[in-house]
């Protein structure tokens, strides 16, 4: 049996006494394309940070190649929601900065060729000498993806990388990243809150289920849709619609089960409704005052019934 490339075993993580993640168990094999989906605030970024080595679990273990993950490393490249580009460097220079750190033994010519390869991979060759301020949001995120891929990581971690983009740009980049994965087969873990995105790009979709005791991973959904996936065709297929309904129902049920029952006592306002067409009586200080419930006097009325 082939051992997983990445293993999370009974991982728990808390912040300031509040448990965010509880009993996280995950196996990812070489070449997998996994999407983890959940509501905002569930702990998705915490989970990806544990895998990246930016955080350490409070208990349990995070392993890569059966070795503990004890910090960040080039074998795990991460693309964040923001672009994290240096504004004074061009597209090529931003990517070259990572290559220089990872491949110091390469000659300058080899590094230049290596950078050019990944600039071309994300279709930015015409913009290679432009600065981030001269690029659109989608182009900036392409630079971020190219910079991470140029480090040749064994696992590509994507933390909601397209959430800040408009719908059309987001769809284009979804397809482009899926196409890059087809060509390179780099192991991918993609964090998202979009059911369509999760099902279109991944082969395994795992919901992150919120709970009062900390979020945990739910039952994974296998996406057995043929690749390459043409979204115009896939979105109309009964298989995709069935998977989407299953995924959405899983998330909705989990949200409903984790909701707290809060009882609030609401007091009626002290001020009584009044007829604005009737002039108010002047108060003690000669000011017009509204009528209040607390000022009402109890009166007893006797009714004789004959």
Steps between C-alpha positions, in 0.01 A plus 500: 500500500635843402557725797339846495719797419325704769336377820309685769418278797261612777611861458357761736562875510371768738542876533453678832325200647257461207536177306503577127587157357419167661592145399625586152598186309615532140705292254621650173694295244749615237317657206168547683284805434306558821261783577400584857184706521335673792332813629701813575638489851490122520878461519602437137795740508611354833497155342705607198745681730550177697579314177735780387684487832406857592318365807552193718216281627421502871466122483510233234753487218557660159734289285649523152682190378452358850705789643352764734428837343692733730504818292461649151692342214532530119339157459172662606425813297207719602296755306307737727180698442702819452772512238800564729705654219783747548376820327850620399574179305371400158315175425825328407686642800230391748525144372880516470525594867355162602710310245821662626423381853405143405758433227826678594703240307339593168687728264343840420407372154329193644309709750380736229378208290331345802316824582398553137349150493262578785420850378393340172309226686267760653477691171678815616794515259377828339478655850827358635659845546198668658466592866211377720330842488473460122324163525138401558404294804487183294845564353646564845364170624653328196837641607444362850417156362800506264735603781382209714518248216848619403623373838388154380309405819375146548178638648331815371283661769235745380327702773190640326729649235220633278256635758586867432446473123192566290299199381631495141867533599448241772357250252789556259763442769320192631532347154862610460613359836318173426678490164840559667424213739417275202843570351708485820302272736624695800304400810242773570297589809257778413308682777172658387150598605354459149328164426525546121871578523568199723321257269640643177868486593542210746474123499427483874287756683505495880265723703634666814211457742443769766429380853483644851804290594704614197471433128579158360516344154184330376447218256686568176324511164673337204472699176521250216451747217715455190796731445562743345176658623319747281293701747235578240432130463573380855266749669207358302560133570277305742813366675625849586158617619465194721844556656423869557172423677676239716776744593269792574267284711799370698614855576150625583431206732830555677428870544157425640632241744775731627272801553457606862152551641498850646201633695478875529257695714378807318340784695230711342602865446406732784358761263138444395384554142322829456279678254716769344193698397417563868697768684708372790441620857778718641706342777605649834778704339277623224642251248307263282568143615394162358281267701681213672374163618665552839292814552165331446279495809302191591130576505215283622175519310181358645251367250147424611330226308117506513 
